[in-house]
């Protein structure tokens, strides 16, 4: 009798644990779908840091981050779909991404190179429309210069990056590779 009760109790605990695990997975999947829908509709992610308004009467010179992002934009635009990305293009993208990081904690060259590899491979498959490329650049700038970004906001940025690529036809597993590379960079910049 005791053995039967013990087996039933163990089975009940395992079933409860499985349901709790599936609840987390369902919530995460729902967040991914929400992010993808937002990308389709052009809604900015809630975690995107507000850009300070530039004075309208004076022309301010671009900041080093803005200059580096301009170079990253050019690097991403130069990658043509259905073409072989050269080692020089990947190195230039990695160099410009690294130059975008302005904080005290810069990511390692190896981590940034891995991100450049993933991004160039993705864009060689299919380019991003300009509005999605701009969102990607904003997200990358936030990851490379995290400042006061909270962990929940950083999670939303990861979700937005993944959604940008998935909405543009990339397989989920490939979009996750890019997100993982971004997370590796963030881990080094948030030390």
Rosetta constraint file for C-alpha pairs under 8 A:
AtomPair CA 1 CA 5 HARMONIC 6.34 0.50
AtomPair CA 2 CA 6 HARMONIC 6.08 0.50
AtomPair CA 3 CA 7 HARMONIC 6.12 0.50
AtomPair CA 4 CA 8 HARMONIC 6.15 0.50
AtomPair CA 5 CA 9 HARMONIC 6.02 0.50
AtomPair CA 6 CA 10 HARMONIC 6.08 0.50
AtomPair CA 7 CA 11 HARMONIC 6.08 0.50
AtomPair CA 8 CA 12 HARMONIC 6.09 0.50
AtomPair CA 9 CA 13 HARMONIC 6.21 0.50
AtomPair CA 10 CA 14 HARMONIC 6.18 0.50
AtomPair CA 11 CA 15 HARMONIC 6.11 0.50
AtomPair CA 12 CA 16 HARMONIC 6.13 0.50
AtomPair CA 13 CA 17 HARMONIC 6.11 0.50
AtomPair CA 14 CA 18 HARMONIC 6.12 0.50
AtomPair CA 15 CA 19 HARMONIC 6.21 0.50
AtomPair CA 16 CA 20 HARMONIC 6.16 0.50
AtomPair CA 17 CA 21 HARMONIC 6.16 0.50
AtomPair CA 18 CA 22 HARMONIC 6.21 0.50
AtomPair CA 19 CA 23 HARMONIC 6.15 0.50
AtomPair CA 20 CA 24 HARMONIC 6.66 0.50
AtomPair CA 21 CA 25 HARMONIC 6.49 0.50
AtomPair CA 22 CA 26 HARMONIC 5.99 0.50
AtomPair CA 23 CA 27 HARMONIC 6.23 0.50
AtomPair CA 24 CA 28 HARMONIC 6.20 0.50
AtomPair CA 25 CA 29 HARMONIC 6.11 0.50
AtomPair CA 26 CA 30 HARMONIC 6.11 0.50
AtomPair CA 27 CA 31 HARMONIC 6.26 0.50
AtomPair CA 28 CA 32 HARMONIC 6.31 0.50
AtomPair CA 29 CA 33 HARMONIC 6.26 0.50
AtomPair CA 30 CA 34 HARMONIC 6.14 0.50
AtomPair CA 31 CA 35 HARMONIC 6.15 0.50
AtomPair CA 31 CA 159 HARMONIC 7.87 0.50
AtomPair CA 32 CA 36 HARMONIC 6.17 0.50
AtomPair CA 32 CA 159 HARMONIC 6.36 0.50
AtomPair CA 32 CA 163 HARMONIC 6.80 0.50
AtomPair CA 33 CA 37 HARMONIC 6.13 0.50
AtomPair CA 34 CA 38 HARMONIC 6.17 0.50
AtomPair CA 35 CA 39 HARMONIC 6.20 0.50
AtomPair CA 35 CA 45 HARMONIC 7.55 0.50
AtomPair CA 35 CA 159 HARMONIC 6.52 0.50
AtomPair CA 35 CA 160 HARMONIC 5.93 0.50
AtomPair CA 35 CA 163 HARMONIC 5.83 0.50
AtomPair CA 36 CA 40 HARMONIC 6.26 0.50
AtomPair CA 36 CA 160 HARMONIC 7.55 0.50
AtomPair CA 36 CA 163 HARMONIC 4.69 0.50
AtomPair CA 36 CA 164 HARMONIC 6.96 0.50
AtomPair CA 36 CA 166 HARMONIC 7.36 0.50
AtomPair CA 36 CA 167 HARMONIC 6.05 0.50
AtomPair CA 37 CA 41 HARMONIC 6.27 0.50
AtomPair CA 38 CA 42 HARMONIC 5.96 0.50
AtomPair CA 38 CA 43 HARMONIC 4.92 0.50
AtomPair CA 38 CA 44 HARMONIC 7.15 0.50
AtomPair CA 38 CA 45 HARMONIC 7.46 0.50
AtomPair CA 39 CA 43 HARMONIC 5.99 0.50
AtomPair CA 39 CA 44 HARMONIC 7.40 0.50
AtomPair CA 39 CA 132 HARMONIC 7.77 0.50
AtomPair CA 39 CA 160 HARMONIC 7.59 0.50
AtomPair CA 39 CA 163 HARMONIC 6.73 0.50
AtomPair CA 39 CA 164 HARMONIC 6.23 0.50
AtomPair CA 39 CA 167 HARMONIC 7.19 0.50
AtomPair CA 40 CA 167 HARMONIC 6.83 0.50
AtomPair CA 42 CA 131 HARMONIC 7.94 0.50
AtomPair CA 44 CA 48 HARMONIC 7.02 0.50
AtomPair CA 44 CA 135 HARMONIC 7.81 0.50
AtomPair CA 45 CA 156 HARMONIC 7.08 0.50
AtomPair CA 45 CA 157 HARMONIC 7.26 0.50
AtomPair CA 45 CA 160 HARMONIC 6.58 0.50
AtomPair CA 46 CA 153 HARMONIC 7.64 0.50
AtomPair CA 46 CA 156 HARMONIC 7.33 0.50
AtomPair CA 47 CA 153 HARMONIC 4.70 0.50
AtomPair CA 47 CA 154 HARMONIC 7.17 0.50
AtomPair CA 47 CA 156 HARMONIC 5.97 0.50
AtomPair CA 47 CA 157 HARMONIC 6.38 0.50
AtomPair CA 48 CA 138 HARMONIC 7.45 0.50
AtomPair CA 48 CA 139 HARMONIC 7.12 0.50
AtomPair CA 48 CA 142 HARMONIC 7.81 0.50
AtomPair CA 48 CA 153 HARMONIC 7.80 0.50
AtomPair CA 48 CA 157 HARMONIC 7.29 0.50
AtomPair CA 49 CA 142 HARMONIC 7.52 0.50
AtomPair CA 49 CA 149 HARMONIC 7.91 0.50
AtomPair CA 54 CA 60 HARMONIC 7.66 0.50
AtomPair CA 55 CA 59 HARMONIC 7.54 0.50
AtomPair CA 55 CA 60 HARMONIC 7.95 0.50
AtomPair CA 62 CA 66 HARMONIC 5.73 0.50
AtomPair CA 62 CA 67 HARMONIC 6.19 0.50
AtomPair CA 63 CA 67 HARMONIC 6.22 0.50
AtomPair CA 64 CA 68 HARMONIC 6.09 0.50
AtomPair CA 64 CA 100 HARMONIC 7.36 0.50
AtomPair CA 65 CA 69 HARMONIC 6.03 0.50
AtomPair CA 65 CA 99 HARMONIC 7.69 0.50
AtomPair CA 65 CA 100 HARMONIC 5.07 0.50
AtomPair CA 65 CA 101 HARMONIC 7.37 0.50
AtomPair CA 65 CA 102 HARMONIC 7.09 0.50
AtomPair CA 65 CA 141 HARMONIC 7.71 0.50
AtomPair CA 66 CA 70 HARMONIC 6.12 0.50
AtomPair CA 66 CA 100 HARMONIC 7.92 0.50
AtomPair CA 67 CA 71 HARMONIC 6.50 0.50
AtomPair CA 68 CA 72 HARMONIC 6.23 0.50
AtomPair CA 68 CA 96 HARMONIC 5.85 0.50
AtomPair CA 68 CA 97 HARMONIC 7.22 0.50
AtomPair CA 68 CA 99 HARMONIC 6.07 0.50
AtomPair CA 68 CA 100 HARMONIC 5.11 0.50
AtomPair CA 69 CA 73 HARMONIC 6.00 0.50
AtomPair CA 69 CA 96 HARMONIC 7.54 0.50
AtomPair CA 69 CA 97 HARMONIC 7.63 0.50
AtomPair CA 69 CA 100 HARMONIC 6.41 0.50
AtomPair CA 69 CA 137 HARMONIC 6.90 0.50
AtomPair CA 69 CA 141 HARMONIC 7.49 0.50
AtomPair CA 70 CA 74 HARMONIC 6.28 0.50
AtomPair CA 71 CA 75 HARMONIC 6.14 0.50
AtomPair CA 71 CA 96 HARMONIC 6.28 0.50
AtomPair CA 72 CA 76 HARMONIC 6.13 0.50
AtomPair CA 72 CA 93 HARMONIC 6.13 0.50
AtomPair CA 72 CA 96 HARMONIC 5.68 0.50
AtomPair CA 72 CA 97 HARMONIC 6.41 0.50
AtomPair CA 72 CA 137 HARMONIC 7.93 0.50
AtomPair CA 73 CA 77 HARMONIC 6.07 0.50
AtomPair CA 73 CA 133 HARMONIC 7.80 0.50
AtomPair CA 73 CA 137 HARMONIC 7.31 0.50
AtomPair CA 74 CA 78 HARMONIC 6.05 0.50
AtomPair CA 75 CA 79 HARMONIC 6.80 0.50
AtomPair CA 75 CA 89 HARMONIC 7.09 0.50
AtomPair CA 75 CA 92 HARMONIC 7.24 0.50
AtomPair CA 75 CA 93 HARMONIC 5.74 0.50
AtomPair CA 76 CA 93 HARMONIC 7.57 0.50
AtomPair CA 76 CA 120 HARMONIC 7.33 0.50
AtomPair CA 76 CA 123 HARMONIC 7.40 0.50
AtomPair CA 79 CA 83 HARMONIC 7.81 0.50
AtomPair CA 79 CA 85 HARMONIC 6.63 0.50
AtomPair CA 79 CA 89 HARMONIC 7.83 0.50
AtomPair CA 79 CA 120 HARMONIC 6.87 0.50
AtomPair CA 79 CA 123 HARMONIC 6.45 0.50
AtomPair CA 79 CA 124 HARMONIC 6.12 0.50
AtomPair CA 79 CA 127 HARMONIC 7.92 0.50
AtomPair CA 80 CA 85 HARMONIC 7.92 0.50
AtomPair CA 80 CA 123 HARMONIC 7.27 0.50
AtomPair CA 80 CA 124 HARMONIC 5.76 0.50
AtomPair CA 80 CA 127 HARMONIC 7.28 0.50
AtomPair CA 81 CA 123 HARMONIC 6.39 0.50
AtomPair CA 81 CA 124 HARMONIC 4.34 0.50
AtomPair CA 81 CA 125 HARMONIC 5.40 0.50
AtomPair CA 81 CA 126 HARMONIC 5.30 0.50
AtomPair CA 81 CA 127 HARMONIC 6.04 0.50
AtomPair CA 82 CA 124 HARMONIC 5.49 0.50
AtomPair CA 82 CA 125 HARMONIC 5.64 0.50
AtomPair CA 82 CA 126 HARMONIC 7.40 0.50
AtomPair CA 83 CA 124 HARMONIC 5.94 0.50
AtomPair CA 84 CA 124 HARMONIC 7.09 0.50
AtomPair CA 85 CA 89 HARMONIC 6.46 0.50
AtomPair CA 85 CA 90 HARMONIC 7.13 0.50
AtomPair CA 85 CA 120 HARMONIC 6.81 0.50
AtomPair CA 85 CA 121 HARMONIC 7.48 0.50
AtomPair CA 85 CA 124 HARMONIC 6.88 0.50
AtomPair CA 86 CA 90 HARMONIC 6.51 0.50
AtomPair CA 87 CA 91 HARMONIC 6.11 0.50
AtomPair CA 88 CA 92 HARMONIC 6.05 0.50
AtomPair CA 89 CA 93 HARMONIC 6.14 0.50
AtomPair CA 90 CA 94 HARMONIC 6.15 0.50
AtomPair CA 90 CA 113 HARMONIC 7.56 0.50
AtomPair CA 90 CA 116 HARMONIC 5.95 0.50
AtomPair CA 90 CA 117 HARMONIC 6.34 0.50
AtomPair CA 90 CA 120 HARMONIC 6.77 0.50
AtomPair CA 91 CA 95 HARMONIC 6.05 0.50
AtomPair CA 91 CA 113 HARMONIC 7.23 0.50
AtomPair CA 91 CA 116 HARMONIC 7.77 0.50
AtomPair CA 92 CA 96 HARMONIC 6.10 0.50
AtomPair CA 93 CA 97 HARMONIC 6.05 0.50
AtomPair CA 93 CA 116 HARMONIC 5.97 0.50
AtomPair CA 94 CA 98 HARMONIC 6.09 0.50
AtomPair CA 94 CA 109 HARMONIC 7.65 0.50
AtomPair CA 94 CA 112 HARMONIC 5.67 0.50
AtomPair CA 94 CA 113 HARMONIC 5.13 0.50
AtomPair CA 94 CA 115 HARMONIC 7.61 0.50
AtomPair CA 94 CA 116 HARMONIC 5.29 0.50
AtomPair CA 95 CA 99 HARMONIC 6.20 0.50
AtomPair CA 96 CA 100 HARMONIC 6.33 0.50
AtomPair CA 97 CA 101 HARMONIC 7.02 0.50
AtomPair CA 97 CA 112 HARMONIC 6.95 0.50
AtomPair CA 97 CA 116 HARMONIC 7.94 0.50
AtomPair CA 98 CA 106 HARMONIC 7.52 0.50
AtomPair CA 98 CA 107 HARMONIC 7.21 0.50
AtomPair CA 98 CA 109 HARMONIC 7.25 0.50
AtomPair CA 98 CA 112 HARMONIC 6.56 0.50
AtomPair CA 100 CA 141 HARMONIC 6.93 0.50
AtomPair CA 100 CA 144 HARMONIC 6.71 0.50
AtomPair CA 100 CA 145 HARMONIC 7.85 0.50
AtomPair CA 101 CA 106 HARMONIC 5.90 0.50
AtomPair CA 101 CA 107 HARMONIC 7.65 0.50
AtomPair CA 101 CA 141 HARMONIC 7.62 0.50
AtomPair CA 101 CA 144 HARMONIC 4.82 0.50
AtomPair CA 101 CA 145 HARMONIC 5.63 0.50
AtomPair CA 102 CA 106 HARMONIC 7.16 0.50
AtomPair CA 102 CA 144 HARMONIC 7.62 0.50
AtomPair CA 102 CA 145 HARMONIC 6.34 0.50
AtomPair CA 103 CA 145 HARMONIC 6.01 0.50
AtomPair CA 103 CA 147 HARMONIC 7.79 0.50
AtomPair CA 103 CA 189 HARMONIC 7.60 0.50
AtomPair CA 105 CA 188 HARMONIC 6.73 0.50
AtomPair CA 105 CA 189 HARMONIC 4.83 0.50
AtomPair CA 105 CA 190 HARMONIC 6.93 0.50
AtomPair CA 105 CA 191 HARMONIC 6.65 0.50
AtomPair CA 106 CA 144 HARMONIC 7.62 0.50
AtomPair CA 106 CA 188 HARMONIC 6.73 0.50
AtomPair CA 106 CA 189 HARMONIC 5.39 0.50
AtomPair CA 107 CA 111 HARMONIC 6.54 0.50
AtomPair CA 107 CA 112 HARMONIC 6.67 0.50
AtomPair CA 107 CA 144 HARMONIC 7.83 0.50
AtomPair CA 107 CA 185 HARMONIC 5.72 0.50
AtomPair CA 107 CA 186 HARMONIC 7.77 0.50
AtomPair CA 107 CA 188 HARMONIC 5.09 0.50
AtomPair CA 107 CA 189 HARMONIC 5.66 0.50
AtomPair CA 108 CA 112 HARMONIC 6.39 0.50
AtomPair CA 108 CA 185 HARMONIC 7.93 0.50
AtomPair CA 108 CA 188 HARMONIC 7.46 0.50
AtomPair CA 109 CA 113 HARMONIC 5.96 0.50
AtomPair CA 110 CA 114 HARMONIC 6.22 0.50
AtomPair CA 111 CA 115 HARMONIC 6.45 0.50
AtomPair CA 111 CA 181 HARMONIC 7.37 0.50
AtomPair CA 111 CA 184 HARMONIC 6.69 0.50
AtomPair CA 111 CA 185 HARMONIC 6.03 0.50
AtomPair CA 112 CA 116 HARMONIC 6.15 0.50
AtomPair CA 112 CA 185 HARMONIC 6.57 0.50
AtomPair CA 113 CA 117 HARMONIC 6.14 0.50
AtomPair CA 114 CA 118 HARMONIC 6.38 0.50
AtomPair CA 114 CA 181 HARMONIC 6.56 0.50
AtomPair CA 115 CA 119 HARMONIC 6.13 0.50
AtomPair CA 115 CA 178 HARMONIC 6.82 0.50
AtomPair CA 115 CA 181 HARMONIC 5.08 0.50
AtomPair CA 115 CA 182 HARMONIC 6.47 0.50
AtomPair CA 115 CA 185 HARMONIC 7.84 0.50
AtomPair CA 116 CA 120 HARMONIC 5.95 0.50
AtomPair CA 117 CA 121 HARMONIC 6.08 0.50
AtomPair CA 118 CA 122 HARMONIC 6.17 0.50
AtomPair CA 118 CA 177 HARMONIC 7.16 0.50
AtomPair CA 118 CA 178 HARMONIC 5.65 0.50
AtomPair CA 118 CA 181 HARMONIC 7.46 0.50
AtomPair CA 119 CA 123 HARMONIC 6.17 0.50
AtomPair CA 119 CA 178 HARMONIC 6.72 0.50
AtomPair CA 120 CA 124 HARMONIC 5.99 0.50
AtomPair CA 121 CA 125 HARMONIC 6.54 0.50
AtomPair CA 122 CA 126 HARMONIC 6.52 0.50
AtomPair CA 122 CA 127 HARMONIC 7.75 0.50
AtomPair CA 122 CA 170 HARMONIC 7.81 0.50
AtomPair CA 122 CA 174 HARMONIC 7.98 0.50
AtomPair CA 123 CA 127 HARMONIC 4.74 0.50
AtomPair CA 123 CA 128 HARMONIC 6.99 0.50
AtomPair CA 126 CA 168 HARMONIC 7.81 0.50
AtomPair CA 126 CA 169 HARMONIC 7.96 0.50
AtomPair CA 128 CA 132 HARMONIC 5.98 0.50
AtomPair CA 128 CA 133 HARMONIC 5.64 0.50
AtomPair CA 128 CA 165 HARMONIC 7.85 0.50
AtomPair CA 128 CA 168 HARMONIC 6.89 0.50
AtomPair CA 129 CA 133 HARMONIC 6.11 0.50
AtomPair CA 130 CA 134 HARMONIC 6.07 0.50
AtomPair CA 131 CA 135 HARMONIC 6.36 0.50
AtomPair CA 132 CA 136 HARMONIC 6.10 0.50
AtomPair CA 132 CA 164 HARMONIC 6.35 0.50
AtomPair CA 133 CA 137 HARMONIC 6.18 0.50
AtomPair CA 134 CA 138 HARMONIC 6.26 0.50
AtomPair CA 135 CA 139 HARMONIC 6.15 0.50
AtomPair CA 136 CA 140 HARMONIC 6.06 0.50
AtomPair CA 136 CA 161 HARMONIC 6.28 0.50
AtomPair CA 136 CA 164 HARMONIC 7.45 0.50
AtomPair CA 137 CA 141 HARMONIC 6.06 0.50
AtomPair CA 138 CA 142 HARMONIC 6.32 0.50
AtomPair CA 139 CA 143 HARMONIC 6.30 0.50
AtomPair CA 139 CA 157 HARMONIC 6.00 0.50
AtomPair CA 139 CA 160 HARMONIC 7.87 0.50
AtomPair CA 139 CA 161 HARMONIC 7.07 0.50
AtomPair CA 140 CA 144 HARMONIC 6.04 0.50
AtomPair CA 140 CA 182 HARMONIC 7.84 0.50
AtomPair CA 141 CA 145 HARMONIC 5.91 0.50
AtomPair CA 142 CA 146 HARMONIC 5.22 0.50
AtomPair CA 142 CA 149 HARMONIC 7.85 0.50
AtomPair CA 143 CA 154 HARMONIC 7.51 0.50
AtomPair CA 143 CA 182 HARMONIC 7.40 0.50
AtomPair CA 143 CA 185 HARMONIC 7.31 0.50
AtomPair CA 143 CA 186 HARMONIC 5.46 0.50
AtomPair CA 143 CA 189 HARMONIC 7.50 0.50
AtomPair CA 144 CA 185 HARMONIC 7.18 0.50
AtomPair CA 144 CA 186 HARMONIC 6.64 0.50
AtomPair CA 144 CA 189 HARMONIC 6.33 0.50
AtomPair CA 145 CA 189 HARMONIC 7.10 0.50
AtomPair CA 146 CA 186 HARMONIC 7.76 0.50
AtomPair CA 146 CA 189 HARMONIC 6.98 0.50
AtomPair CA 146 CA 190 HARMONIC 6.64 0.50
AtomPair CA 149 CA 153 HARMONIC 6.16 0.50
AtomPair CA 149 CA 154 HARMONIC 6.57 0.50
AtomPair CA 150 CA 154 HARMONIC 6.29 0.50
AtomPair CA 151 CA 155 HARMONIC 6.24 0.50
AtomPair CA 152 CA 156 HARMONIC 6.40 0.50
AtomPair CA 153 CA 157 HARMONIC 6.33 0.50
AtomPair CA 154 CA 158 HARMONIC 6.33 0.50
AtomPair CA 155 CA 159 HARMONIC 6.27 0.50
AtomPair CA 156 CA 160 HARMONIC 6.11 0.50
AtomPair CA 157 CA 161 HARMONIC 6.22 0.50
AtomPair CA 158 CA 162 HARMONIC 6.27 0.50
AtomPair CA 158 CA 179 HARMONIC 5.95 0.50
AtomPair CA 158 CA 182 HARMONIC 7.43 0.50
AtomPair CA 158 CA 183 HARMONIC 7.37 0.50
AtomPair CA 159 CA 163 HARMONIC 6.02 0.50
AtomPair CA 159 CA 179 HARMONIC 7.91 0.50
AtomPair CA 160 CA 164 HARMONIC 6.03 0.50
AtomPair CA 161 CA 165 HARMONIC 6.66 0.50
AtomPair CA 161 CA 179 HARMONIC 6.59 0.50
AtomPair CA 162 CA 166 HARMONIC 6.22 0.50
AtomPair CA 162 CA 172 HARMONIC 7.87 0.50
AtomPair CA 162 CA 175 HARMONIC 5.22 0.50
AtomPair CA 162 CA 176 HARMONIC 6.31 0.50
AtomPair CA 162 CA 178 HARMONIC 7.34 0.50
AtomPair CA 162 CA 179 HARMONIC 5.93 0.50
AtomPair CA 163 CA 167 HARMONIC 5.83 0.50
AtomPair CA 163 CA 175 HARMONIC 7.81 0.50
AtomPair CA 164 CA 168 HARMONIC 6.46 0.50
AtomPair CA 165 CA 169 HARMONIC 6.70 0.50
AtomPair CA 165 CA 170 HARMONIC 5.54 0.50
AtomPair CA 165 CA 175 HARMONIC 5.83 0.50
AtomPair CA 166 CA 170 HARMONIC 4.68 0.50
AtomPair CA 166 CA 171 HARMONIC 6.17 0.50
AtomPair CA 166 CA 172 HARMONIC 6.07 0.50
AtomPair CA 166 CA 175 HARMONIC 6.23 0.50
AtomPair CA 170 CA 174 HARMONIC 6.56 0.50
AtomPair CA 170 CA 175 HARMONIC 6.37 0.50
AtomPair CA 171 CA 175 HARMONIC 6.32 0.50
AtomPair CA 172 CA 176 HARMONIC 6.09 0.50
AtomPair CA 173 CA 177 HARMONIC 6.45 0.50
AtomPair CA 174 CA 178 HARMONIC 6.71 0.50
AtomPair CA 175 CA 179 HARMONIC 6.31 0.50
AtomPair CA 176 CA 180 HARMONIC 5.96 0.50
AtomPair CA 177 CA 181 HARMONIC 6.28 0.50
AtomPair CA 178 CA 182 HARMONIC 6.25 0.50
AtomPair CA 179 CA 183 HARMONIC 6.11 0.50
AtomPair CA 180 CA 184 HARMONIC 6.23 0.50
AtomPair CA 181 CA 185 HARMONIC 6.48 0.50
AtomPair CA 182 CA 186 HARMONIC 6.20 0.50
AtomPair CA 183 CA 187 HARMONIC 6.07 0.50
AtomPair CA 184 CA 188 HARMONIC 6.68 0.50
AtomPair CA 185 CA 189 HARMONIC 6.38 0.50
AtomPair CA 186 CA 190 HARMONIC 5.90 0.50
AtomPair CA 187 CA 191 HARMONIC 6.56 0.50
